[in-house]
Amino acid sequence: IINMEWGAFSTGLPLTEFDEALDAASINPGEQ
């Protein structure tokens, strides 16, 4: 099993509409 969590990889990468929708629906929007 390989953990591929990229949440803290970079803040400079562009976000897609899917990224923004998922973030808005999370329990910590804008955190990671």
C-alpha positions in Angstrom: 0.0 0.0 0.0 1.3 3.4 -1.0 -0.1 6.6 0.6 -0.5 9.1 -2.2 -1.8 12.0 -0.1 -0.9 15.2 -1.9 -2.7 17.6 0.4 0.4 19.5 1.6 2.3 19.2 -1.7 2.0 22.8 -2.8 -0.3 25.8 -2.5 0.7 27.2 -5.9 -1.0 24.6 -8.0 -4.2 25.6 -9.9 -7.5 24.3 -8.5 -10.2 22.9 -10.8 -13.9 23.3 -10.2 -14.0 19.8 -8.7 -11.2 20.7 -6.2 -13.2 23.8 -5.1 -16.5 21.9 -4.8 -14.8 19.2 -2.8 -13.1 21.7 -0.6 -16.3 23.7 0.0 -18.1 20.4 1.1 -15.3 19.4 3.5 -15.4 19.8 7.3 -12.3 22.1 7.0 -12.8 24.3 3.9 -9.7 26.2 2.9 -7.5 24.3 5.3 -5.7 21.8 3.0 
